[in-house]
């Protein structure tokens, strides 16, 4: 009996034969969300609880078989699918999907790593609390994946990334031991913060199996506006005014270029996109949440827009009059990635730049790209409130999108990432590194930082069995 056959028998004993998948259509686990790469696993293993995860990891470690932890498989950087070797075990946490506890006095919720983000939001809302992490994939992404990549989303300007929302973790180490860090404490100065080490590690240092997350009171009012602005400089000016007038009430601030919005109109004509006929250069969605009253919130919100129009940084604006209208306005923003996918394969960038420098970055990078790739279409949108742009490049009209991606991605990436370096930004704001940006990380991260990261990886995972080849190159 060879090593792999023996391991598969052990895994079936641990989680049950029905939860060790080796045959049939496994693309849901073996193909990345963007369909850029398809791997081949030794097996897809679906444990039901943390002890089963620990037993699976221990068995794989003994057999020197590497593990690819996977949540909802909605990642953007090919970080949670197996390679083509047929020797890796995909460890799917989708069966671990329970809300374990909700502590209203401590304002926390304890969840399995496989809980779908939207399910957590809805459970907490029914209990009268807000779990503010929100993104377009929330109907399928899981909290374990959100933590593994330190996901951002649309409310970072107020509540921070997933990292800021996490008070504790439960993790299975590469050796199959369980670290229980689910204390729920807001203050704990007892050495290195292992929680923060695991968040954003993309499954390369251990398997997150549970988490304790912060909650907030439900807002008394939530107002949404869709505003046309004459330039990115004006959008930055509007953001500054929003901070002044709304303070902590500013919970969302998204910018969308006119071409990005035109794709929504083209591919989802049932959606009514404001101001498209005027062909405004940029539009902004901004959200104000208030804990006092809707009257108070609306007064401040409308005053903000009045001042912005007086100063010329807003040309026109609509304010949602109902929850349905607010959701419709947000749905426009959230539909951009889907519309872009309908338009064809494209070159994606998830970058962050200091907010004050974003207009200059876009102006210079736009010019370089148009000079090098005439006719290339720039799909520029994202979380301006926290300096994160999804600065994507679509093939010229009529061009072969697949050929453009294949032949020009490297050159486009070089222009964009070199400019990100020039502006002291980051090549990955919220999507992670995975395997797609691994080589770029080697070029754009400081040698000192890379040495420290490799030292941590070797110390915690000396066999290199946890998601090898992701984030860091194999040594």
Secondary structure as UniProt FT lines:
FT   HELIX           3..15
FT   HELIX           17..19
FT   STRAND          20..21
FT   HELIX           27..30
FT   TURN            33..34
FT   STRAND          41..45
FT   HELIX           50..62
FT   TURN            63..64
FT   STRAND          67..70
FT   TURN            84..85
FT   STRAND          88..92
FT   TURN            94..95
FT   STRAND          99..103
FT   TURN            104..107
FT   STRAND          108..112
FT   TURN            113..114
FT   HELIX           117..126
FT   TURN            127..128
FT   STRAND          129..130
FT   TURN            136..140
FT   HELIX           143..149
FT   TURN            154..155
FT   HELIX           156..159
FT   HELIX           162..165
FT   STRAND          166..173
FT   TURN            174..175
FT   STRAND          178..181
FT   HELIX           194..198
FT   TURN            199..200
FT   TURN            202..203
FT   STRAND          206..214
FT   STRAND          216..217
FT   STRAND          221..229
FT   HELIX           232..246
FT   HELIX           247..249
FT   STRAND          250..257
FT   HELIX           258..267
FT   TURN            269..270
FT   TURN            274..279
FT   STRAND          282..290
FT   HELIX           294..310
FT   TURN            311..312
FT   STRAND          316..319
FT   HELIX           323..334
FT   HELIX           336..343
FT   STRAND          346..347
FT   STRAND          350..352
FT   HELIX           355..357
FT   HELIX           358..372
FT   TURN            374..375
FT   STRAND          377..383
FT   HELIX           384..386
FT   STRAND          388..394
FT   TURN            397..398
FT   HELIX           401..422
FT   TURN            423..424
FT   TURN            434..436
FT   HELIX           438..444
FT   HELIX           447..460
FT   TURN            462..463
FT   TURN            468..469
//
